[in-house]
Amino acid sequence: MSHVDKNKHPTGEPRVTRRPLSALQTMRAVAWSFLGIRRASGLEDDVQKLNPVHVVIGGLLGAAVFVGAVVLLVRWVVTSGVAT
């Protein structure tokens, strides 16, 4: 009977444990993506840990917040008379 190491893949490579990111960490990654500022190492880390469904939900929420902020800004500029 052979000894099986639980921390090693059957090919002999160490197992990589995937810890999913929290909702806050996912939103932070989406926010950095909106800004276009991301290190390559951070991107690779996110690709391994992020759930695509959470990224889509975070992207939709981020887009909704952005559109809402632009609408509020335009309403403020129009009603305040700054635009005239």
Residue pairs with C-beta under 8 A, 6 or more apart in sequence:
6 15
7 14
7 15
8 14
8 15
9 15
16 48
18 48
18 49
19 49
20 49
20 50
20 51
21 29
21 46
21 49
21 50
21 51
21 54
23 54
26 50
26 51
26 54
26 55
26 58
27 58
27 61
27 62
29 42
29 46
29 50
29 55
29 58
30 55
30 58
30 59
30 62
31 62
32 38
32 42
33 59
34 62
34 66
77 83
